[in-house]
Amino acid sequence: MRHSGSALVFCAIALLSGCAAAPKTLYGWDGYQPQVYMHLKGESPDQQIAELEKSLQTLSAKGMSAPPGFHAHLGMLYSITGKPEQMVSQFEDEKKLFPESAAYMDLLLSKAKKGEKL
């Protein structure tokens, strides 16, 4: 009888812990990974830009942050489509949000200023 009581307590604890809410993630990955895959498949950069911009709006509406690399990837797409102002803006955003990326973003920005291919 004593074992069934402790088993009941164990089951109750397991049941209640299963009802706990999942922790909020640090970044919103909404749509980012499929867009990277589209890029690797050689899909249209303009379509990828539109999808990433849409994802950025969705993340903002949810109060979430874009993951590391999101703005850098968007900047690279802007570079491919010949939009240097947007590229610089996205690279600067990446540097601001993720200071550890500053050296790489600075390298890409200096290459872009020299007219070198990224």
matplotlib code that plots the C-alpha trace (Angstrom):
import matplotlib.pyplot as plt

x = [0.0, 2.9, 4.4, 1.1, 1.0, 4.5, 3.7, 0.6, 2.7, 5.2, 2.5, 1.0, 4.3, 5.0, 1.6, 1.9, 5.4, 4.1, 1.7, 4.5, 4.9, 7.9, 10.5, 10.6, 13.3, 16.0, 15.6, 12.8, 13.9, 10.6, 11.4, 15.1, 16.3, 14.1, 15.5, 19.1, 18.1, 16.5, 19.8, 21.8, 19.5, 20.0, 16.5, 15.7, 17.4, 14.5, 12.1, 14.4, 14.6, 10.8, 10.5, 13.2, 11.7, 8.3, 9.9, 11.5, 8.1, 6.6, 9.4, 9.0, 5.3, 5.9, 8.5, 11.2, 14.8, 16.2, 18.7, 22.5, 23.3, 19.8, 20.8, 24.1, 22.3, 19.8, 22.7, 24.4, 21.2, 21.0, 24.6, 23.7, 20.8, 22.8, 21.4, 24.5, 22.6, 20.4, 23.4, 25.3, 22.3, 21.8, 25.6, 25.5, 22.4, 24.2, 27.2, 25.0, 23.0, 25.9, 29.2, 31.1, 30.3, 31.9, 35.2, 33.5, 31.0, 33.8, 35.7, 32.6, 32.0, 35.6, 35.4, 32.2, 33.7, 36.6, 34.2, 35.3, 33.0, 31.6]
y = [0.0, 2.3, 1.9, 2.8, 6.1, 7.1, 6.0, 8.2, 11.2, 10.5, 10.3, 13.6, 15.4, 14.0, 15.1, 18.6, 19.1, 18.1, 21.1, 23.6, 26.2, 25.9, 28.6, 31.5, 31.1, 33.8, 34.3, 33.8, 31.5, 32.1, 31.5, 32.1, 28.5, 27.8, 31.1, 30.0, 26.7, 28.6, 30.6, 27.5, 26.1, 29.2, 30.6, 34.2, 36.7, 39.1, 36.4, 35.6, 39.3, 39.6, 36.5, 37.6, 41.1, 39.5, 37.2, 40.3, 42.0, 38.8, 38.5, 42.2, 41.8, 38.8, 40.8, 38.4, 39.1, 37.9, 35.1, 35.6, 35.8, 37.0, 40.6, 39.5, 37.1, 39.8, 42.1, 39.6, 39.3, 43.0, 43.0, 40.4, 42.5, 45.7, 47.5, 48.8, 51.1, 48.3, 46.0, 48.4, 49.0, 45.2, 44.7, 47.5, 46.0, 42.6, 44.3, 46.2, 43.1, 40.7, 42.5, 39.3, 39.6, 43.0, 41.8, 39.9, 42.6, 45.2, 42.9, 42.6, 46.4, 47.2, 44.7, 46.3, 49.8, 48.6, 47.1, 43.6, 40.6, 39.5]
z = [0.0, 0.8, -2.7, -4.4, -2.5, -3.6, -7.1, -7.1, -5.9, -8.6, -11.3, -10.1, -10.2, -13.7, -14.9, -13.5, -14.8, -18.3, -18.1, -17.7, -20.5, -22.7, -22.2, -24.6, -27.2, -27.4, -31.2, -33.7, -36.5, -38.4, -42.1, -41.8, -42.3, -45.4, -46.9, -46.4, -48.1, -51.0, -51.3, -51.5, -54.2, -56.3, -56.0, -56.9, -54.5, -54.9, -53.7, -50.8, -49.8, -49.8, -47.6, -45.2, -44.9, -44.2, -41.6, -40.0, -39.7, -38.2, -35.6, -34.7, -34.3, -31.9, -30.0, -31.0, -32.2, -35.5, -35.1, -35.6, -39.3, -40.4, -41.2, -42.7, -45.0, -46.0, -46.6, -48.9, -50.8, -51.2, -52.4, -55.1, -56.3, -56.5, -53.5, -51.6, -49.2, -47.9, -47.8, -45.6, -43.4, -42.8, -42.1, -39.6, -37.9, -37.7, -36.1, -33.6, -32.6, -32.6, -31.8, -32.3, -36.0, -36.3, -37.7, -40.5, -41.2, -41.4, -43.8, -46.1, -45.9, -46.8, -49.8, -50.9, -50.8, -52.9, -55.4, -54.7, -55.0, -51.6]

ax = plt.figure().add_subplot(projection="3d")
ax.plot(x, y, z, "-o")
ax.set_aspect("equal")
plt.show()
